[in-house]
Amino acid sequence: MRWIRRTGLGCIAALYVLAGRWGFHRLAAAQVETNPFLELRLWIVMAGGLLAALGLLHRAQREARPGEARFDGPLVTALLAFFGYLCASASWSPDATFALTKVYDLTLVLVMSVGFGLAALRQPAPRVLDAFWTIIVAATAVLALTGVRQLLSGGGGARLAVMGGGPNIFARLMGLLALGALYFWLRRGQAWLWIPVAATGVILALLTGSRGGTAAILAGVTTCLVVARIPLRRLLLLSLLATVAVGTVMTFTPLGEPLRRSVEERFLKLTLNYDGGSGGGGGEGKVYLSGREVLYEAALQLGKDHPVAGAGLAAFPALGLGVYPHNIFLEVFCETGAVGLLFFAGVLLTFARSALKRRLGLDGATVGAAVLVLLGSQSLSLIPHLRAHETGA
């Protein structure tokens, strides 16, 4: 029974991380209206809620043993304060419909965040992590194969993405594949298997052309290696195997040419010399931000206009400024003001404090995944509301 519970807990957490706002309606050939009941996250959260109740029962029955998850009161308090204030800001939002949609999103995130912490009580963290990363690697590997097949069947000219999601989302998923491979390498060895898998995740992220996603992956992988305290000898082995894997893909597979083209167009021309690279003149050294600099400026100005409490939850899309600001800090600032930023900083600092207190038991891949998601949120949204209505997210 305990094995079933901890395996189910890891699976639910993995599915929630992978699912996002994806729903079965995205598989329809034509554009259909978003239906919350067709979104996987709703059912995942409800399953997590049941496990949370079991966690509370276990906590009431006995004290935690060494290696088991404990209740983190300060972190739970910080989460409740942050999400509570975000939901309260709906009361001064310029559009109630937009605000209520986002309140629904925030409620699911809060229930899952706190519920998972409760469900994990009295569970051995390594066993839960094994189940979590097993599902992550299996699911993202299937998505990787689907993406490669789709890319090659389309001639290799389009940016890599699958199942109605955008390239940025796919890059983040490939980052989780890379970190999952590193997790099993750190736990089980078998570098000949897991290092090439990790390298494949990074290669597929490059194929998406997502510069923000790729940067987040590199930061996540670096964090994983630092937290895990990998010795120099293993780092050299890691670098050698990764180089061989990349060279093999570039030289002997059909992905070589799309990969070269993606790196040249998305990472070299657009980032280092956008105007010159696209045939324009006099713009050397400029960085192409896909129009996001306009969103950043709009979000910053909206925050300046309402610096203390913000313009209200979902004010950014409600005012017609865009779907979301593409930056988590700007999103919090423009909609909830400096007060919201303080609550958000409280969550990050409390999380960092809890992690440092338990640093000897930290898992490098899991901490790396947290860094990947946080940095990836600088190019995506805190709550990807209305993502279904955006193309190429």
N, C-alpha and C positions, 0 to 999 in steps of 0.2 A: 504493500500500500504506500509506504514512504517512497519507494522507487517511482511509482506511478505519479505521485504528487510532485516530486522534484523534477521529473522529466517533463510533466505537463506544464510546470511553471516555466522551465526554460523554453519550451516550445511556444508557449503563449507570448512570452517576452520577445522571442525572435520574430514571430509572425506579426506582432504589433509594430516592431521596428521596420520590418520589410513592407508592410501593407500601406502605411501612410493613409492617403485619402482614396486609394484605389478601390474601385467597385466594379461589379460585373457589368454595369451599364457601359463601361468603356470598351467592352468587347463587341458592342453593337456596331453594325456597319454604318448606321446613320447616327447623327448627333441626337442624343436623348436627354431628357431632363434628369438631373442628379437626384437619386433617391437614397436617403440616408440608410434605409433598411437593406440596400444592396451593397453597402460599404462593409468590408470585412472588419474594420476597426471596431464598429459597434458591437459585433458579436464577440470579438476578442476581448474587449473591455468587460463585457458581462461575464465571460468565463473567468477573467482575472479577478473580478469581484467575488466570485464564489471561492476561489482559492485564498483570497484575502481573509474571508471569514474563517477558513480553516486555520490560517496563520494566527489569527487572534486566539482561537481556541487552544492551539499548541502553546502560545505564549502564556495563557492563563494556567496551563497544566504544570509547566516546569520552567526552570531557569535555563538560559542558554549554555550550551557546552562549548568547549574550545573549537574554533573553526566554524561555528554556526552563526548565521545572521542574527544581529541584534537590532532592537528598535532604536532608531536615530531621531530622538525628539527634536533637536535643533533644526535638522534638515527638513523634517515634516512641517515644522512650524513656519520655516522660511517659505516652503512651497505653498502652504495654505495662505500665507500673507500675500505673496506675489500674485497668485491666481485669483485670490479673493479681490484684490484691488483692481486687477484687470477686468474682472466681471463687473465690479462696481462702476467702473468707468463707462459702462454701457449706458448708464443713466444720463450722461451728458453727451452721448454720441449724436451726431447730426442726422443719423438715419437708423431707426429702430430695427428695420429688417436686417440690414448688414450687421448691426451689433448683436442681435439675437443669434444669427448664424455663427458668429464668432464665439459667442458665449457657449454654444453647443460644442464647438471644437475644443475650447478651453476646458470645459467640464470633462470631456473624455480624456484629455491629456492629464488633468489633475487626478481623476479617478484611477487611471492606469499607473501614474507615477507613485502615488501614495499606496494604492492597492497592491502594486508589485512589492513595495517595501514591506507591507504587512504580510503578504503571502509568503515571502521568503523567510519569515521569522522561524527560527529553530531548524532551518535547513542548512546542510553543508554547502557552502558556496561553490567549491570545486565541482560538485555533482551537478548543480544547477547550471554552472557555466559550460560544462561539457554538453549538456542538452541544448543550451542556447546556441553555442557556436556550431554544433552539428547541424541544426536546422538552418542557420545562417549560411554555412558553406554549401549545403545541399541545394538550397533554394537559389542562391546567387549563381551557383554553377550552372543550374538549368537555365536561368536567365541569360547567363553569358553565352551558352551554346545557342540559345534562341536569337540573341543579338547578333552573333557572328553569322549565323545562317541568313538572317534578314539582311545584314550588310552585304554579304557576298551575292545573294540573289538579286540585290538592287544595284549591282555593279560597283559597289564600294564607294559611291560618290556622296552618300548622305551621312549626316552625323548619326552616331550609334545611339539607339534608344529602342525600347520594346514596350509592348502592351499598353500603349496610350500614354506612357510617361514621357518626360523630356530627357534630353541628354544630360542635364545636370543631376537629375534624380538617378539615372543609370550610372553615372560616374560615382555617386555616393554608394550605390549598391556594390559596385566593383571594388570600392575601397573596403567595404565590409568583407568581401570575399578575400581580399589580400590580408586583412587583419585576422580573419578566421584561420587562414592557412598558417599565419605566423603563430597563432595560439596553439595549434596542434603541433607545429614544429617545436615550440618551446616545451610542450608537455610530453611529446612522444619521440622527438627526434625525427628520423626519416626525412632528412633535408632534401634528398633526391626527389621526393614527391612534393613536399609542401612549399619549398622555395620557388620552384617553377610555377606552382599554382598562384602564389602571391605575386610573382612577376606578371603572370597572365592578367590578374586583376588590375595592376597598374597599366599594362599595355592597353587593355580595353577601355580604361578611363581616358587614356590619351586619345583613343579613337573617337570618343564622344566629342572631343574638342572643347570640353568644359575646363576652362583655365582655373576657375575657382574650385571646382571639384577636385582637379588634379592637385592643386596646392594643398587642399584639405587632406587628401590622401597621404601626400608626402609628410605632412605634419603629424598625421595620425600614426604612420609607420615609424617615424623618428621617435615619437613619444613612446610607442610600444617598446622599441629597442632600448631606450634610455631607462624606462621604468623597470624593464626586465633585467637590466644590468648585464647585457650580453658582453662576454669577453671578446677581446680583439680577435682571437683566433676564429671564433664563430662568426664574427662580423665579416672577416675576410672570406670565409666559406660562403656566407650569405651573398656577398657582393659578386663572387665568382660565379655561383650558380645562377644568380639573377641575370648577370651579363650574358652567360651562355644561352639562357632562355630567350632573352630579348634578341640576341643575334640570330638564333635559330628561327624565330618568328619573322624577323626582318628579311632573312635570306631565303628561307625554304618554304614559306607559306604564302597563300594569297593575301594575307593581311599586311604584308610588307609595304606594298605600294600605298594602300589607304592610310597606313600609319605614318609613312613619310609625308604624305600630302596633308594629313591632319596637323602634324607638328609644324610643318612649314607655314600653312595658312593660318591656323588658329593661335599658335604659340609664338611664331617668329614674326610674321608680317603684322598680324593684328595687335600684338602686344608691344613689339619693339619699334615697328615702323609702319603704322597703319596706312597713312595717306600715301606714302611712297610705295608700299606693297600693293596697293589697290589701283595704282595707275595715277593717283592724284599727285600733285606737286607741292613742295614746300612744307610738308607736314612731318618731316622726319623726327623720330623720337616720341611721337604721340602714342598713347595707349588707347586702343579701341575698347570701350566698356559696354558695347551692345546697347547703347542708349541708357544705361543705368545711371549715368551721371546726372541725367535729367530727373530721374526718380529720387536720387540721393538729395539733390538740391531742393526738390519739392518737399520731401520729408523733413529736411532740416529747417526749411522756412516755416512749415506748418508747426514744428516743434517750437520755433522761436516765437511764433504768434501765440502759442499757448504753453509757455515754458514750465509752469508749475504742475498742473494736473493733466496737461495734454488736451487734444481736441476731442477725445472720446474714443471708445473702442470702435475699430473698423472705420475711423474717420477718413483714413487715406483713400480707400476705394469709394466710400460714400460721397466724397467730394470730387470724385472723378479724376483723381491724381494718378491712378494706376491700380493694378490689382493688389500689389503690396510693394513696399519700398526696396525689396531685395537686400535688406540688411536688418538683422535682428535688433541691434541697438537703436538704429534709426526708427524702426517700427515701434519699439517700446516708447522712445522719446516723443515722437510726434503724436501718438495716440494716448499716452498716459503721463507724459511730461517727466520732469526730474524726479517726481515721487515714484513713478513706475521704475525708472532707472535705479533708484536706490533699493527698491524691493528686489529687482533683478540682480543687482550686485550682491545683495544679501544671500540670494540662492547660490550664486557662484562661489562666494567666499565661504559659506557654510559647507558646501560640497567639498571645496578644496581643503578646508580644515578637517572634515571627516576623513578624507582620503589620506591626509598626512598623518593623522593619528593611527591609521591602520596601514601605513606604508609598507610594512614588512609582508603583509598579506595581499598586496595589490596585484592584480593581473594586468600585465602590460598591454595585451591586446584589447581588453575591455576599456582601460583608461584611454588607449589610442582611439578607440571607437567614439568615446565621449568627445575627445578633441576634434575628431573628424566631423562629427555632427555639429559641434559648436561653430567651427570655422566654416563649414558648409552653409551654415545659416547666415553668413555674411553675404552670400549671393542668392539665398532663397528667403523664405518667410518663416517667422516664428510659428505661425499657424497657417498652413497653406490653404486658407479658405478660398473658395472660388477657383481653385487650381484647375478644375475640370473645364472651365470656360476659357482657359488660356492655351494657346497652341505653342508647342516648343518650350515648355516651362524649363 
